Amino acid sequence: MEAYVCVKNFGKIETARVNISNFTIFVGNNNSGKTQLMELIYAIVKQLSALTPNLEIPRIDGIDAFRIGEKEIQDLNGWANSYLCSNINKIIEQTFNASIPIEEVSLEWGKADWQYDIYFLTDRTVEYLLGKGLLTPEALTELLLDKGHYGVMVVKKQAGKAQEQEMGSRFSKGIPIEVAKNIEIGRVLGKILGGKSPGSSNVLFLPASRMGLMQLYKHYFGNPEQGKSAAVQDQKLKGITKPVEDFLYFLLKYSYTERMAKNHRELLEFIFNHLIDGTIREKGDATVYTPREQQKEIPIFVASSMVNEVVPMTKALTDADEIDFIFYDEVETSMHPLKQVEMVKLLNRLNNNGIKLLVSTHSDTMATKINNLLLLSRGGIELEAAKSLLGKNGIAVEKEDFLISEDIHVYQFLNEDRGKSIVKELEFQKTPCIGYDFRLFNDSTMHLFEEAKVAMGIQDEA
């Protein structure tokens, strides 16, 4: 289901309507509001995904089960907007440690094409599910191992598609069904926005200047043995935004997990082989880097800035908490243009593996590569033919580099003379075959071209 965050007169931004459903890209000038809008969207996702809406939803056949259909999802949209209207200034203050003016903020959801049936596995619900064939005796045996709790089964239905079934939370039998119901409604809200209730630990913000934060994050939290008081610590953290603070906490609590590393083995190998030309591993409390064809490990803080910039991504792919929504600010930081090209491939591979993305870039190289890979993947050209033609010019491309989903949205931020920014969604154009019209980058390229002509004494014909 499509989900949008809409703002009006927020800081520098006049209006914006941003899709956050799958893969979103911000491009634009410095000081055009990209980071500020990204941080606000992050805060909205985190805040709303942790709530437990109190909504009336229909009960299924008189048992301990409830249905969230199209009407209920639209009601949930209205509830979320009402919450934002009442709390947005507080959210902004907590996010930015400052009061930033905003006239309006809202969520806009597309047509609800899914229906959620939520079954609380009490005795009468289990009997009902067994009778309907929705629960097998084998599954029931496992569910009944813990007598002090009841579980939740969620059945997700869509017309024309096979239904999806998953086991959800487990609640103590002392928690009333009505309370558990509100928690599960909150989880549906989190699924729509991309967070996971409560706390949205699956959402990660990667700020710009990652190298500096990587080196200094422990300093921000202090050490009680060195006399760092809670009051001093709280004052220190007020000097950064909440998304950056969350990133620092992520680094502090990061826990390497072999299971996650195996799940993301191909992504990690791509990073090692195509981006950093070496390997990264955790050694005790330290992160170490081994350059390709060398045996000696070096502490990450003496590796190149580019390696340091990529380390948070390797941590995200190996952390105990599974992260499947990444906000990636200034994604090209410290990267040579050839490495930026590889980073675009990584972004596509991340998204193909089910990780939602909201990224920002200033780089015309990245914008052009995003464009080219989309044109190649949507242009109907046969893969092997494309690989052969590109290979003649030393350009490597694999099937995994093409974006599977067509749910990608690109927004260009343009500064205006009156101090405001215009945020415009760019349309992907197959005919003529230009993809996205990045006017901002096209203008800078033409200026350089005209400057070079003058420097070389080339004059246009009259």
N, C-alpha and C positions, 0 to 999 in steps of 0.2 A: 504494500500500500504506500502511495506517495505521501510524504510528509514535508511540509514547508515551515520555515520560521520567517515571519514577516515583521519588519521593523519600519518605523517612520520617525525621522528626525532623531536618530540616535547618534550623539556625538557629531562627527563630521558627515555621517551618512544620511542623505535625504530620505531615500526609500530603498528597501531591499526585500526581495522575496526569494529565499534560498532553499533549494531542495536538499534534504539531508537523508534521503532514502538509501543511497548506496555509495556513490563516488562523486564528490563535489570538488571543484578546483577554483581557487581564487587567483586571478592574475591582476597586476596593476602596479601603479606607482608607489613609491615610498610615501608614508604619511597620508594614505588614502582610506584608512580605516579597516584594512583587511584583518589585521591581528585582533583589533578590538571587537570586530563583529564575530570572528572565530571564537574568541574567548567568551563572548556573550552566549553564543549558540551552545558551546561546551557546558556553560553553567546551567543553561535551561535544560539540557538533556540530563545532566547529573541531578539537578534539583527535582525535576518532575518524576524521574525514574525511581526516586526513593520514596515517593508519596504513596499513601493508601487511600484512594478516593472512596468516599462513602456514596455509592450510587445504588439505586434500585435496579436490579436486573431480573429478568424472568426466571423462575424456578422450572426445572425440567421434571415433569411427571410426578411432582409432589415428593421427590427424594432430595437428598442433600447434593444437588447439582444445579448449575446455573448456566444460562446461555447468553453470550455476548455476540449479538448480531449487528447488522448495519445500523439500526436505530441506536443501539447501546454504544456503539463506537462513536457515532456522531454526538451522543450525549456526553461521552468521555471527552471528546474534543472541546465541547462547550465548558465542561467542568475545568479542564486544563486552562482554557483561556480566562475563565473567571479567576482562577488562582493567580495567573500571571498578572492580570489587571490589578489585583489587590497587593501583590508582593514584588512587582518588578523592581521598584526602587530599592527595596531591601536586598534583592538578589544582586543588583548592580553594586551596591555598597559592599556587600560581602565578597564579590568577585574582584572588584578593582580597588578596594580600600579608598574609594573616592565616589563623589556624587557626579554621575555623568547624565546630562539631560536626555530624556527619551520621551517622545510624545505618545508612541503606541508600539505595542508588541503583541503578536498573536501567533497561534499555530493554525495551519490550514492542512487538512487531510483530504486526500483524494477518496474516490469511491471505495468503500469497505468491501472488498471481494472475499474476505475470509470470515468464517464464523467460529467462535471459540466455545466449545462445550466443556465446562469445568466440573469434574466429578470429585467430591470429597468422599474418600473411601471409608465411610462408616458402614455399619452392618447392613442397613437397608439399601445403601447405594451399591455395595458389593453384590448383594443378592440380585439387584436389578441388572447390573452389568453382566453377571454370569448368565442371566436369562436372555440377554440381548446378544450374547456372544462377543461382547466388547472386552471381556476380561477372561483370561484362561485360568484354569485351576493351578497350573504351574506358576504363573505370575502371582496368583493369590497367595500361594505358600510363602513366597519370598516377602510379600507385603505384610503378612501377619506375624513375621518373626518378632516385631517390636510391638508388644501389646499395649504400650503406653502412648502410642501415637497413631494418628491416621494420616494416610498419604493423600496426594492429589494426582489425578490423571487428567490431562488436557487433551482434548480431541479437536484438531484444527481442520475445518472443512472448507472446500472451495468447489464451486460448481465445475463439473467436468474434469476434476482432478482427484487422485486418490487422497483420502484423508490422512493426516499426519497425527500420530499419537505419541505423547511423551509423558513421562512421570515427572511431576513437579515437586512441590515442597512437601515437608512432613511437619505436621502440627501436633503438639501435645494435646491429649484428649481433654485437657482443661481449658483449651482455647475454643470459644464458641464458634460455630460455623459462620455466623454473620461477621465476626471479626476476620476469620480466615478468608472469607469471600472478598472483603475489601483489600486484603493483601494481594490476592490473586488478580483482582482488577488492576491493582498497581503494577503487577508484572506484565499484564497486557499493555498497559500504557508504556512501560519501559520497552517492550518489544517494538512498539510502533516508532518510538523515538530513537531506539538503538541502545538504550541503557538496560541494565538488569537490576531490578529491585532486590533488596534495598542497597543503596550505596553505589551502584553502577561501577563496580570494580573492573568491569570489562572495557571501560572507556579510558583512553590514555591521551593526554595532551603532551605533545613534543614541542616545546617552545623553541624560538630562535636562540642563537648563542648557546647551543647545547654543550659545546666543549667547555666553556667556562663554568656552567652549572655542574657538569660532570666532575670537574676538579674541586669544586668548593661546596658541594651539597652538604657534606657532614658539618661544615662550619656553621651553616644556618641553624642547625638543631642544637648546637652546643653540647656540653658534657657536664652533667651535674657534679662530677668529681672535680671539675675545674671552676666551680662556683658560678655556673650559668643559671641564673634564676628564671623561673617561668615567666615573670614579668618582662625581663630583658628579652627572653626568647620571643614572646608574643610581639613585642615592639619591633624586633628584627624582621619577623615574618610580615609585618605590615608594610614593609618596603617593597613587596612583590605582589603580583596579582595571585588570586586563588588558583588558577590553572597552573601557574609556574610552581606555586607551593605544592600542589598535588603531584607535579612531576618530581619534585625533590623528595617527597614522601615515597613515591614509587621507587626511586633509586635507593632510598634508605631501607625499605622493606623487601626489596627484590630478593627472590629466592629461586635459584636455578633449579629446574626440574627436568630430569632426563626424559620423562614421558612427553613433555611439551617439546623438547628439543627433537625427539624422534618424529613427533607429529609434523613439525615444520622443517624437517631435515632438508628438503629440496630448496626451500626459501633461504635457509641459512647457507647452504652450499653456494647458491647464486650470489649472496652477499660476499662470501669469502673469495669466490673465484672471479667475480666480475666487478666488484666495487672496491674492496680493500686489499686485494692481492695478498691474502694471508688468512690466518685464522684468529679468532677471539675465543678465549675460554676463561672461566672463573677458576681462580686458584685461591682457596680460602676466602678471605674478605677482599681480595684484589682481583682486578680484571687485567689479563695479560694478552699481548698481541704477538704473534709469531709471523714475520714476513714470509712470503712464499720462498721455498727453496732454502730456508734458513732453519736452524735448529734452536737458536737462542730466543727465549721469550723475553719480551721487554714490557715493563709496566705501561699501561695504557696512557698514562699522563706524559710519557716521552715519545709516544707515537705521533704521527702527523695529525693535524687538525681534522682532516677529512675522516680518518679512522675514528677519532673521538666523536665526530658528529654522527657516525653510523652506529656506534655502540648501543645507544638507547634502543634502536630497533632490534638488535640481537637480543637484548634483555627482554624486550616486549614479547619476542617469539619463544622465549625459554622460561618465562616467569611462571610461578605456580598458579597464579590467577590467569585464566585464559582471556586474552584481550582481543576483541573483535571489532572495535571501533577506535580508529586512530585519528586524532587531529594533529596535522603535521605542518608546522609553520616554517616558512622559508626553507623548503625541503632541499634546495640546491646548495645550501651554505657550505663553503669551503671545497666545492667540487669543481674540478676541471670540466670543461664542456663535454669531453668524451665520457666522463663518469656520470655527468648529468643524464646523458643518453641511457646509460645502464640503469640509473635510478628510475627513469620512466618505466623501463621494463619491470623493475621490481615492484613499482606501484601497481601495475597491471596484474602481476602475479599474486600480490597480496590480495587484491580484490577478487581475482579468480578463485582464491582459496577461502572466500567468505568473509574477508575483513573489510568493513566499511571504512571509507576514507573521506576526510575533508582536509585538503592540502592547499597551501598558498605558495606562489613562486613569483619572482621578479625576472625569471630567466627566459629570454626568447628561445634559447636552445631547447629548454624543457618543453616550452609551449609548442615549438615546431615538431619535436619528437612525439609528443602526445598526439598531435594532429596527424602525423605521418602513419603512426601505428593504427590509428582509428580508420584512416583512409584505406590502408592495406587490409584491415580486417573486415571492412564493410564494402570494399570495392569489388568483390567477386573474383579477385585474382586467385589462382590456385597457389597453394602454399609453396610447393616445390619449385614452381616457376618463379615465384617472388624470391625465394632463397637463392636460386641460381643467378637471377639478374642482379640482385643486390651483392651477391658474393663476388662478382666480377670487379666490384669497387671496394672490396674489403669490408662490406657491411654484413654483419651476422644478424639473423633473425630466426626465432624459433616459434612454433605454434603457441607455446606458453606465454610469449610476449604480447600476443594479441588479447585485447580485452573481450571476455566472453559476453558480459552483460552490455546492453545498449543503454542502461540506466546510468548515464554520466551527464553531469551538468557543469558547465563552465561559465563563470561570472567574471566580467571585466570591470575593474574599479577605475574610474577616471576622475581626476581632480578638476574642479571648476574654479573659475576666478573668484567667485564669491565665498570661497572657503568651504564649500560642500563637496561631497563625492557622489557621483552617480554610479549605481551598481546595476549593470545590465547583463542579463543572461544572453550568451552568444548562441546562435543557431548553427548547428552542424549542417553544412551544405554539401551534398553529394554532387549536385549539378548546379553551377559548374563545380568541378572537383577541387574545391579549396578548403573544405573542412570548416574550421573556425576562422573567422576574420579578426585576427588580433590587431586591431587598429593601432593600439598603443605601441606594439613592437614594430609594426610596419612603418610607422612614422619615424621612429628612431633609426631604423635601417636606412630609410630614404635620406634622412638628414646626413648620415655618415657617407652615403653614396655621393650626394651633392657636394659635400665638403671635399671628398677625394677627387672629384672631377676638377674642382677649382685648383687643388694642390698640384694636380698633374697638368694643368693648363688646358683641359678639355672644355670646349665651349659648345653649347647646344646650337644646332642649326636654327637660323632665323625662320 
